[in-house]
Amino acid sequence: MRKLLNTLYVTSPDSYLSLDGENVVIYDNDTELGRIPLHNLEGIVSFGYRGMSPALMGGCAERDISLCVLSPQGRFLARVTGRVRGNVLLRRKQYQVSMNQDASLMIARNCILGKVYNARWVLERAVRDHGLQIDTEKVKDAAGFLKQSLRRIEESRDMAQLRGYEGEDASIYFGVFDQLILQQKKDFYFKGRNRRPPLDNVNAMLSFVYTLLANTVASALETVGLDPYVGFMHTDRPGRLSLALDLMEELRPVLADRFVLTLINRKMVNKKDFSRKEDGAVIMGDEARKLLLSEWQNKKKEMITHPYLNEKVEWGMIPFVQAMLLSRYLRGDIDEYPPFFWK
């Protein structure tokens, strides 16, 4: 099993990264802020425009260290990858499946089954743990709808029908998402999903965490030798991590959404951590972003029993396990791709 290492998050927009021997060195103008051995890292995420040295890019590529560049607001800008890794036969199989609608549907259907199943149990858990603080009937009705939808998803005949079910289920789930916000409801309200730009504090946090999750899943796919840009449900588009978006669907409710809710309900963030621009876009402040990244790292270290492997693994390893299972399915080692079912 792959060891979960650390991800270095560089949040200062004025930072520049370089390589010195076996260390990544962080500079702010000409001042050295710190250095970290590369062998302790599995990824580097930089929030800034000054960039990094070609030597560091090459060093990360040679050591299979993911390197991702985001804007200071958390918008994805670029990824740096090295040579294509993995069995060429595996990628060839991936491309063949992606061009076959029936074969793609089998994988996409299981990804959405995982997403809806997990969304349902996020709602069921809220009813169980916070029944006196929420509209239990409303949340129960939504959970019941998602439960019934699982059969429809299993019986979906084509991708258009599957996308229709997924869209309807997402609408039902997000329709009661505001019920799951138990604290600071005046400042952290949710009236629907919006992005590019996010228009409220909750959506700003969700978009930011989804970006982190997509980057992690993309790295996991590359690790097992799959192409994160060629998906089965999300259509191919230049620069779009289509397969990463496919695979992260089942993890959105249970990993990303619950993480955001925890930060809000534990009052680890507040209204002072956000600001609104003239165009209505809401962005997180530097301190909130640092706290979120620190807590995200802590979350990744928590242990959970994987439902398919029946082994205890860290949350941060779940994307790598799912990528491994997908590669095994494409190789023909298992009969179908097993999504991550949480309860």
C-alpha positions in Angstrom: 0.0 0.0 0.0 1.3 3.4 -0.9 2.4 5.5 2.1 0.5 8.8 2.6 3.0 11.6 2.6 2.5 15.3 3.1 1.4 17.9 0.6 3.1 21.2 0.7 0.7 24.1 0.4 2.4 27.5 -0.4 -0.2 30.1 0.2 1.8 33.4 -0.1 1.1 34.9 -3.6 4.7 36.4 -3.6 6.5 33.1 -3.0 8.9 31.6 -5.4 10.0 27.9 -5.2 13.3 26.4 -6.2 15.3 23.3 -5.8 18.5 23.0 -3.7 19.9 19.5 -3.7 17.1 17.3 -2.3 15.1 20.2 -0.8 12.4 22.5 -2.1 13.2 26.0 -0.9 10.5 28.7 -0.5 11.5 32.3 -1.0 9.6 35.6 -0.5 11.4 38.1 -2.6 15.0 37.3 -1.6 14.2 36.0 1.9 14.3 32.3 2.4 11.1 31.2 4.3 12.0 27.5 4.7 13.1 24.3 3.0 11.6 20.8 3.0 13.1 17.5 1.9 11.4 16.3 -1.3 11.3 12.7 0.0 8.8 13.8 2.6 6.3 15.1 -0.1 3.8 13.5 -2.4 2.6 16.9 -3.8 3.2 20.6 -3.9 0.3 23.1 -4.4 1.3 26.7 -4.9 -1.2 29.7 -4.7 0.7 32.4 -6.5 1.9 33.8 -9.8 5.7 34.1 -9.3 6.1 30.4 -10.0 9.0 28.0 -9.5 12.3 27.0 -11.1 12.6 24.6 -14.0 14.9 22.5 -11.8 12.2 22.0 -9.2 9.7 21.1 -11.9 12.1 18.5 -13.2 12.9 17.2 -9.8 9.3 16.7 -8.9 8.6 15.0 -12.2 11.5 12.6 -11.7 10.3 11.7 -8.2 6.6 11.4 -9.1 5.7 14.4 -6.9 2.5 16.1 -8.1 2.9 19.9 -8.7 -0.1 22.1 -9.1 -0.4 25.8 -9.5 -3.6 27.7 -8.4 -4.4 31.4 -8.4 -4.4 33.1 -5.0 -8.2 32.7 -5.0 -7.9 28.9 -5.5 -8.7 28.7 -9.3 -6.8 26.0 -11.1 -4.1 27.3 -13.4 -1.7 24.4 -14.3 -0.3 21.0 -13.4 3.3 19.9 -14.0 3.7 16.2 -14.8 6.7 14.2 -15.9 7.0 11.3 -18.4 3.8 9.2 -19.0 3.9 6.4 -16.5 2.2 3.0 -16.3 1.5 0.3 -18.7 0.8 1.6 -22.2 -1.8 -1.3 -22.6 -3.7 0.1 -19.6 -4.0 3.5 -21.2 -4.9 2.0 -24.5 -7.7 0.1 -22.8 -8.8 3.3 -21.1 -9.1 5.1 -24.4 -11.0 2.2 -26.0 -13.5 2.2 -23.2 -13.9 6.0 -23.3 -15.0 5.7 -26.9 -17.5 2.9 -26.3 -20.7 4.3 -24.9 -21.9 1.0 -23.3 -18.5 0.3 -21.6 -18.3 3.9 -20.4 -21.8 3.8 -19.0 -20.9 0.8 -16.8 -18.2 2.8 -15.1 -20.0 6.1 -15.0 -23.1 4.4 -13.5 -21.1 3.0 -10.6 -19.5 6.4 -9.9 -22.9 8.0 -9.7 -24.3 5.2 -7.6 -21.5 5.9 -5.1 -22.2 9.6 -5.2 -25.9 9.3 -4.6 -25.5 6.5 -2.0 -23.1 8.7 -0.1 -25.2 11.8 -0.4 -28.1 9.9 1.0 -26.1 8.7 4.0 -24.8 12.2 4.7 -28.5 13.2 5.1 -29.4 10.1 7.1 -26.4 10.8 9.5 -27.7 14.4 9.9 -31.1 13.2 10.9 -29.6 10.7 13.4 -27.2 13.1 15.0 -29.0 16.4 14.8 -32.7 15.5 14.6 -33.7 18.3 17.0 -31.9 21.0 15.1 -33.1 20.4 11.6 -36.3 19.9 9.7 -36.2 16.1 9.9 -39.2 15.5 7.6 -37.7 17.6 4.9 -34.3 15.9 5.1 -35.8 12.4 5.5 -37.9 13.0 2.3 -34.7 14.0 0.4 -32.9 10.9 1.7 -35.8 8.7 0.7 -35.8 10.2 -2.8 -32.1 9.5 -3.2 -32.6 5.9 -1.9 -35.3 5.3 -4.5 -33.1 6.9 -7.2 -30.4 4.2 -6.8 -32.5 1.7 -8.6 -33.2 4.1 -11.4 -29.5 4.8 -11.8 -28.7 1.0 -11.9 -31.3 0.7 -14.7 -30.2 3.7 -16.7 -29.9 2.8 -20.4 -27.6 5.6 -21.7 -25.4 8.4 -20.6 -28.1 11.1 -21.2 -30.5 9.3 -18.9 -27.8 8.8 -16.3 -26.9 12.5 -16.4 -30.5 13.4 -16.0 -30.9 11.3 -12.9 -27.6 12.6 -11.5 -28.7 16.2 -12.0 -32.1 15.6 -10.4 -30.5 13.9 -7.4 -28.0 16.7 -7.0 -30.8 19.2 -7.0 -32.7 17.2 -4.3 -29.5 16.9 -2.2 -28.5 20.5 -2.4 -32.1 21.5 -1.8 -31.7 20.5 1.8 -28.0 21.2 2.2 -28.8 24.4 4.1 -30.4 22.2 6.8 -27.0 20.7 7.5 -25.6 24.1 8.5 -26.3 24.2 12.2 -24.3 27.2 13.3 -23.7 30.8 12.0 -26.7 30.4 9.7 -27.0 34.2 9.1 -23.5 34.3 7.6 -23.3 30.7 6.2 -26.5 30.1 4.2 -26.9 27.9 1.2 -29.6 28.6 -1.5 -28.1 26.6 -4.3 -24.8 25.7 -5.9 -23.1 28.5 -7.8 -19.6 28.8 -9.1 -17.3 30.8 -11.4 -17.6 32.9 -9.4 -19.0 31.6 -6.0 -21.6 34.1 -4.7 -21.7 33.2 -1.0 -19.4 31.9 1.7 -20.5 28.3 1.6 -20.1 28.0 -2.2 -16.6 29.7 -1.9 -15.6 26.9 0.5 -17.1 24.2 -1.6 -15.4 25.3 -4.8 -12.1 25.6 -3.1 -12.3 22.1 -1.5 -13.5 20.5 -4.8 -10.4 21.9 -6.5 -8.2 20.3 -3.8 -10.0 17.0 -4.2 -9.8 17.0 -8.0 -6.1 17.6 -7.8 -5.7 14.7 -5.4 -7.7 12.4 -7.6 -5.8 13.4 -10.7 -2.5 12.6 -8.9 -3.9 9.2 -7.9 -4.9 8.4 -11.4 -1.5 9.3 -12.7 0.1 7.2 -10.0 -1.6 4.0 -11.3 -0.9 4.8 -14.9 -4.2 6.2 -16.0 -4.8 9.4 -18.0 -6.8 11.9 -15.8 -7.9 13.9 -18.8 -9.8 11.1 -20.6 -13.0 10.3 -18.7 -16.1 8.1 -19.2 -18.9 10.5 -18.1 -17.4 14.0 -18.2 -16.8 14.9 -21.8 -13.3 15.6 -23.0 -12.3 19.2 -23.2 -8.8 20.8 -23.5 -7.3 21.1 -20.0 -10.2 19.4 -18.3 -9.4 16.6 -15.8 -12.4 14.5 -17.1 -11.5 11.2 -15.5 -10.6 12.9 -12.2 -14.0 14.6 -12.2 -15.7 11.2 -12.8 -13.9 9.5 -10.0 -14.3 12.3 -7.5 -18.1 12.3 -7.8 -18.5 9.5 -5.2 -16.2 11.4 -2.8 -17.8 14.9 -3.0 -20.6 14.4 -0.4 -18.7 12.3 2.1 -15.3 13.9 1.9 -15.6 17.5 0.6 -19.1 18.5 1.7 -18.9 17.0 5.2 -15.5 18.7 5.6 -16.9 22.1 4.8 -19.9 21.6 7.1 -17.5 20.6 9.9 -15.5 23.8 9.6 -18.7 25.9 9.6 -20.5 24.1 12.4 -17.4 24.1 14.7 -17.1 27.8 14.1 -13.5 27.4 12.7 -14.4 30.0 10.1 -16.5 33.1 10.4 -17.9 35.9 8.2 -14.7 38.0 8.7 -12.8 35.3 6.7 -14.6 36.3 3.5 -14.9 39.3 1.3 -17.1 40.2 -1.6 -15.7 41.8 -4.8 -17.5 44.3 -7.0 -18.8 41.6 -9.4 -20.4 39.7 -6.4 -17.7 37.0 -6.2 -16.9 35.9 -2.7 -13.4 34.9 -1.8 -11.7 33.5 1.3 -9.0 35.5 3.1 -5.5 34.2 3.5 -5.9 33.1 7.1 -9.0 31.1 6.4 -7.4 29.5 3.4 -4.4 28.5 5.6 -6.7 27.1 8.3 -8.7 25.1 5.7 -5.5 23.6 4.1 -4.2 22.6 7.6 -7.5 21.0 8.5 -7.6 19.3 5.1 -4.3 17.7 5.8 -5.5 16.5 9.2 -8.7 15.1 7.6 -6.6 13.1 5.2 -4.8 11.4 8.1 -8.0 10.1 9.7 -8.5 6.4 9.4 -11.5 4.6 7.9 -12.3 1.0 6.9 -12.5 0.7 3.2 -15.8 -1.0 2.4 -14.4 -3.1 -0.5 -11.0 -4.0 0.7 -12.2 -4.3 4.4 -8.9 -2.7 5.4 -8.2 0.4 7.5 -6.7 3.2 5.4 -6.3 6.9 5.8 -8.9 9.1 4.2 -6.2 10.7 2.0 -5.5 7.2 0.5 -9.1 6.7 -0.6 -8.6 8.4 -4.0 -5.5 6.2 -4.6 -7.4 3.1 -3.6 -10.3 3.9 -6.0 -7.8 4.7 -8.8 -6.1 1.3 -8.2 -9.5 -0.5 -8.3 -10.4 1.3 -11.6 -7.1 0.2 -13.1 -7.7 -3.4 -12.0 -11.2 -3.3 -13.6 -9.8 -2.0 -16.9 -7.1 -4.8 -16.8 -9.9 -7.4 -16.3 -8.7 -8.4 -12.8 -12.2 -7.7 -11.3 -15.6 -7.9 -12.8 -16.7 -4.3 -12.3 -15.5 -1.0 -10.8 -16.5 -1.0 -7.1 -17.4 2.6 -6.0 -16.7 3.9 -2.5 -19.8 3.3 -0.4 -19.7 5.2 2.9 -22.1 4.8 5.8 
